[in-house]
Amino acid sequence: MIQKVAFTMYPVVDMARARAFYETTLGLTVSKPHAIWTEYDLPGGGCLALFATNDMAPSASAAGIALEVADLDALTSKLETAGVTFKAKLIHSPVCRMTVVLDSEGNQIILHELKPKA
């Protein structure tokens, strides 16, 4: 039986480049660094793992991790300045606003900000 989501894994081509993106551009703190497998424990729970492999290719069309952010507009501005590729800007749902970006390897990341409750 499934107990919980253990982690989200992204294949990466260049681990150094990918780590620079997640640590410098997004500001995540590495929890388990390794040349082939690097993990980021996320605030509030969850884990993102980067896996350097030639067996799988990064994909912008596959499912993506959704990271909740406090200020989507400020982060969007920072990422635009850093030259990050945007797949979709400001998608509105009944409960949140989202922007979809690509990491340095071509994996999709959803940035998600909850709307204030009425």
Secondary structure per residue as TSV (DSSP state, phi and psi in degrees):
chain	resnum	aa	ss	phi	psi
A	1	M	-	360.0	143.0
A	2	I	-	-74.4	132.8
A	3	Q	-	-102.7	-38.6
A	4	K	-	-172.1	170.0
A	5	V	-	-78.0	118.6
A	6	A	-	-78.7	-45.2
A	7	F	-	-167.9	165.7
A	8	T	E	-109.3	131.4
A	9	M	E	-116.8	135.0
A	10	Y	E	-117.6	132.1
A	11	P	E	-74.4	142.2
A	12	V	E	-130.5	151.1
A	13	V	S	-89.1	-44.2
A	14	D	-	-125.2	101.7
A	15	M	H	-60.7	-41.0
A	16	A	H	-62.9	-44.5
A	17	R	H	-65.1	-43.1
A	18	A	H	-64.0	-44.1
A	19	R	H	-62.9	-39.6
A	20	A	H	-60.5	-41.2
A	21	F	I	-62.9	-51.5
A	22	Y	I	-71.2	-34.4
A	23	E	I	-87.9	-41.6
A	24	T	I	-88.6	-50.6
A	25	T	I	-73.5	-45.9
A	26	L	S	-94.1	-17.6
A	27	G	-	80.3	20.5
A	28	L	-	-76.9	152.2
A	29	T	-	-104.7	125.3
A	30	V	-	-68.5	137.2
A	31	S	S	-107.7	-32.7
A	32	K	B	-138.9	92.8
A	33	P	-	-83.7	143.4
A	34	H	-	-161.0	156.0
A	35	A	S	-64.0	-31.1
A	36	I	S	-106.8	-32.9
A	37	W	E	-133.5	119.8
A	38	T	E	-126.7	133.6
A	39	E	E	-115.6	148.8
A	40	Y	E	-125.9	113.0
A	41	D	E	-76.6	126.7
A	42	L	-	-92.2	144.5
A	43	P	T	-57.4	135.0
A	44	G	T	83.0	1.5
A	45	G	S	113.8	163.0
A	46	G	-	92.8	165.3
A	47	C	E	-147.8	136.4
A	48	L	E	-109.9	126.9
A	49	A	E	-117.0	135.6
A	50	L	E	-105.3	132.4
A	51	F	E	-125.2	113.1
A	52	A	E	-79.3	110.9
A	53	T	-	-149.3	152.5
A	54	N	S	-100.7	-3.4
A	55	D	S	-82.7	-20.3
A	56	M	S	-133.9	146.4
A	57	A	-	-106.0	144.0
A	58	P	-	-58.4	154.3
A	59	S	-	-146.1	133.2
A	60	A	S	-90.9	-4.4
A	61	S	S	-103.9	-7.4
A	62	A	S	-84.1	175.2
A	63	A	-	-59.1	149.8
A	64	G	-	-129.5	156.5
A	65	I	E	-71.3	142.6
A	66	A	E	-109.0	119.0
A	67	L	E	-104.9	122.1
A	68	E	E	-76.6	134.1
A	69	V	-	-125.5	156.3
A	70	A	S	-82.9	-33.8
A	71	D	-	-138.9	91.2
A	72	L	H	-62.3	-39.2
A	73	D	H	-63.5	-44.8
A	74	A	H	-65.3	-42.5
A	75	L	H	-67.5	-39.5
A	76	T	H	-59.3	-44.4
A	77	S	H	-61.6	-44.6
A	78	K	H	-61.3	-43.6
A	79	L	H	-69.8	-35.6
A	80	E	H	-61.6	-44.6
A	81	T	H	-62.3	-34.7
A	82	A	T	-80.1	-3.6
A	83	G	T	81.3	19.5
A	84	V	-	-68.0	142.7
A	85	T	E	-80.9	128.5
A	86	F	E	-100.7	132.3
A	87	K	E	-94.4	-33.4
A	88	A	E	-155.7	140.1
A	89	K	E	-116.4	137.2
A	90	L	E	45.6	71.1
A	91	I	E	-87.0	129.6
A	92	H	E	-104.7	132.8
A	93	S	-	-120.5	172.9
A	94	P	S	-60.9	-25.2
A	95	V	S	-114.5	-12.0
A	96	C	E	-154.6	172.1
A	97	R	E	-118.4	143.0
A	98	M	E	-136.4	152.8
A	99	T	E	-132.8	141.2
A	100	V	E	-114.2	125.2
A	101	V	E	-123.0	167.5
A	102	L	E	-110.1	138.8
A	103	D	-	-76.1	-177.1
A	104	S	T	-63.8	-18.0
A	105	E	T	-100.7	-11.4
A	106	G	S	104.7	7.3
A	107	N	-	-81.7	146.8
A	108	Q	E	-83.5	134.8
A	109	I	E	-126.2	129.2
A	110	I	E	-99.1	124.1
A	111	L	E	-101.9	126.4
A	112	H	E	-129.6	126.1
A	113	E	E	-122.8	123.2
A	114	L	E	-67.3	142.8
A	115	K	-	-80.4	150.8
A	116	P	-	-59.9	141.6
A	117	K	-	-74.1	138.8
A	118	A	-	-78.3	360.0
